[in-house]
Amino acid sequence: MDYPDFLTVIKLSTCDSTNNYIKSHYKSFQHQFPILVTAKNQTRGRGRENRHWFSAHQAGLYSSFGYHLKNKNNLNLLSLISGIAVVYTLRESGEKNFKIKWPNDVLHLGKKVSGILTETIITNGQIISISGIGINVNHNLTDFPEELKSRASSLKMITGKEFDIESIKMILANNFFYWLQQLESNQNEAIIQKLNRLSYFSPGETICIKSYTKEIKGTYESIDDDGGIIIADQEKNRKTYYSGEIQID
Ligand code: BTN
């Protein structure tokens, strides 16, 4: 396995955040797109909603893909296809039980193994997308800060084995561009079917979504054609949400 031959790969020893690195250098990089920026260490890894992404030194995978997105209608699906690419990458470990928690987490038995941060820059009528992916690879439980210990896991904790992070990055890069290509060639039906199969939530399950300042309790139905989540409230009114955070205990 190697990186896709069309991909420019930039390997850093350390940076604040691989997403930030692409954001601050995109003007010089965009002629080389698609690019992958990876770092062995991140000093200020970022998560969604201004959260911090715990970036254990040398133990995790920190990668961001920068590319031109052809169709703006696909923006909502970018985090989700990244999630599919992560699930297939993690399955190479031999363990299969990984699920996507809409919209951007990959869990193993309810514990977070990977997070995805998708960001977009619109410039001169072009859409530049940055798909940042963090995977907990060789972490031991003791590496995580106290507040994450009950909610996070790593490939090593799941399988009892250490992994070569460089090989995982190559597998991830191939999977990511396979699913991006599926999206750009309008294979949305196949993508949505896959997402519904890989969803952490089961239809009929009661969930609570926090969207902006509101908290809505309802029943999970499915992922819709545009990547939104369909939730029915107590009166059985269905509503699709395109952003938000679903709480799990
Ligand atoms: C989340 O769970 O809220 C998203 C976490 C995304 C973390 C990755 S690590 C590589 C890239 N660089 C960052 O600063 N964040 C993403």
Boltz pocket constraint, residues with backbone or C-beta under 6 A from the ligand:
constraints:
  - pocket:
      binder: B
      contacts: [[A, 16], [A, 17], [A, 18], [A, 19], [A, 20], [A, 42], [A, 44], [A, 45], [A, 46], [A, 47], [A, 48], [A, 49], [A, 51], [A, 53], [A, 61], [A, 62], [A, 63], [A, 64], [A, 104], [A, 105], [A, 114], [A, 115], [A, 116], [A, 117], [A, 132], [A, 133], [A, 134], [A, 135]]
      max_distance: 6.0
